[in-house]
Amino acid sequence: MTSLTGKEVLTWNDSNAKRWRNLLGKHPNALSVRCDIRGGSTVADLLQHIVAAELRYAERLHGEPVTEYEDIPKASVNDIFDTHDLAFAKYRGLLENDSYEWHTDIEFTTKDGLVVAPRRVVLFHAMLHSIRHYAQLATLLRHAGIAAGWQQDFLFTTGRLIERRVSGTRASSARMNPSARAII
């Protein structure tokens, strides 16, 4: 059995990022909402952290110099998500390369020290890191009056809803996320 693939997790993450870009584009003031996650003070700081990790891990997987954290823009929604797009273009290139050796270890330094891990672990860490922080962001912004309005869980973005329950009754079937067809 083949388990979850890198392409599936990448698609799930990217789908969520596109929805966040759209929502925050409609609420750019949300970037200034107070947020103490990961030592930042605003949502912009959290989003910078998310996309910085995405880009820096993608650069490590490519064997490229790592962009300095401070050089990753966070002034606007487009600045932030343009960095996401750059990182994901790098990941897609690797995932399309059949000769890329995902089980090879790479060595790099983080704020916690020297790390050695297989490339595939670095990829999945980067993807799950973003998703974890997007879940925190959803809670934070919901409390600030800005609701995400979509299911972010993998199951609900890729699965099919066969039977919908409405107020304890059954309703017609519907697909949870029509755009997920490409990955299931």
C-alpha positions in Angstrom: 0.0 0.0 0.0 1.2 3.5 -0.8 0.6 5.9 2.0 0.2 9.6 1.7 2.6 11.1 -0.9 4.6 14.2 -0.9 2.5 15.5 -3.8 -0.7 15.0 -1.9 0.5 16.8 1.2 1.9 19.6 -0.9 -1.4 20.0 -2.7 -3.3 20.0 0.6 -1.0 22.6 2.0 -1.1 24.8 -1.1 -4.9 24.6 -1.2 -5.1 25.9 2.3 -2.5 28.6 1.6 -4.5 29.8 -1.4 -7.6 30.1 0.7 -5.7 32.0 3.4 -4.3 34.4 0.8 -7.8 35.0 -0.5 -9.4 35.5 2.9 -6.6 37.7 4.1 -6.7 39.7 0.9 -10.3 40.5 1.9 -9.2 41.4 5.4 -5.7 42.9 5.1 -6.2 44.4 8.6 -5.9 40.9 10.0 -2.1 41.1 9.5 -2.0 43.5 12.5 -4.1 41.3 14.8 -2.1 40.6 18.0 -0.5 37.1 18.0 2.1 35.7 20.4 2.6 32.4 18.5 6.3 31.6 17.8 7.5 34.8 19.6 5.9 37.2 17.1 3.5 40.0 18.0 1.2 40.0 15.0 -0.5 37.7 12.5 2.0 39.1 9.9 4.8 37.8 12.1 3.2 34.3 12.2 2.7 34.2 8.5 6.2 35.3 7.9 7.4 32.4 10.1 5.2 30.0 8.1 6.5 31.0 4.7 10.1 31.5 5.9 10.2 27.9 7.1 8.7 26.8 3.7 11.2 28.7 1.7 14.2 27.9 3.9 13.5 24.2 3.9 12.9 24.2 0.1 16.3 25.9 -0.3 18.0 23.4 1.9 16.5 20.5 -0.1 17.8 22.2 -3.3 21.3 22.7 -1.7 20.9 26.4 -2.1 22.0 29.2 0.2 19.2 29.8 2.8 17.5 33.2 2.7 18.0 35.2 5.9 14.8 35.2 8.0 14.8 39.0 8.2 14.9 39.2 4.4 11.5 37.5 4.0 8.9 40.2 3.5 5.7 40.5 5.6 4.4 44.0 4.7 1.4 42.7 2.7 -0.6 39.6 2.1 0.8 39.4 -1.4 4.4 39.7 -0.1 3.8 36.9 2.3 2.2 34.5 -0.1 4.5 35.3 -2.9 7.2 33.7 -0.7 4.9 30.7 -0.2 4.5 30.4 -4.0 8.3 30.6 -4.6 8.9 27.8 -2.0 6.2 25.6 -3.5 7.6 26.0 -7.0 10.9 24.6 -5.6 9.1 21.7 -3.9 7.2 20.9 -7.1 10.4 20.8 -9.0 11.9 18.3 -6.6 8.7 16.1 -6.5 8.7 16.0 -10.3 12.4 14.9 -10.4 12.3 11.1 -10.4 16.0 10.9 -9.7 15.9 13.0 -6.6 17.1 10.9 -3.6 14.5 11.5 -0.9 16.2 9.1 1.6 19.5 10.9 1.5 20.4 12.7 4.7 21.0 16.5 4.7 22.7 18.4 7.5 21.7 22.0 8.5 21.6 24.4 11.4 18.5 25.6 13.0 18.0 27.9 16.0 18.1 24.7 18.1 21.3 23.4 16.7 22.7 21.1 14.1 20.1 18.7 12.5 20.6 15.7 10.3 17.5 14.2 8.6 16.5 12.4 5.4 15.2 14.8 2.7 11.7 13.2 2.8 11.5 14.0 6.5 12.4 17.6 5.9 9.7 17.9 3.2 7.0 16.4 5.4 8.1 18.5 8.3 7.9 21.7 6.2 4.4 20.8 5.0 3.0 19.8 8.5 4.7 22.7 10.1 2.6 25.1 7.9 -0.6 23.2 8.4 -0.1 23.2 12.2 0.4 27.0 12.2 -2.6 27.5 9.9 -4.8 25.8 12.4 -3.5 28.1 15.1 -4.2 31.1 12.8 -7.8 29.9 12.2 -8.5 29.9 15.9 -6.8 33.2 16.5 -8.7 35.0 13.7 -12.0 33.4 14.5 -11.7 35.0 17.9 -11.0 38.3 16.2 -14.2 37.9 14.1 -12.6 36.6 10.9 -13.7 33.0 10.2 -11.9 30.8 7.7 -15.1 29.3 6.5 -13.7 26.1 5.0 -12.6 22.7 6.3 -8.8 22.5 6.6 -8.4 18.9 7.6 -6.9 16.6 5.0 -10.0 14.3 5.0 -12.4 17.1 4.4 -10.4 18.7 1.6 -9.8 15.5 -0.3 -12.6 13.1 0.7 -16.1 12.9 -0.6 -19.1 13.7 1.6 -21.6 11.0 0.7 -24.3 12.0 3.1 -24.6 15.4 4.7 -26.3 15.8 8.0 -28.3 19.0 8.5 -29.7 19.6 12.0 -29.8 15.9 12.7 -31.4 14.9 9.4 -29.9 13.5 6.3 -29.5 15.7 3.2 -28.2 15.0 -0.3 -24.6 14.0 -1.0 -22.1 16.6 -2.0 -18.3 16.8 -2.6 -16.6 18.6 0.2 -14.0 20.2 -2.0 -14.5 19.9 -5.7 -10.9 21.1 -6.4 -9.6 18.1 -4.5 -10.4 15.8 -7.5 -6.8 16.0 -8.7 -5.3 14.3 -5.6 -7.7 11.5 -4.9 
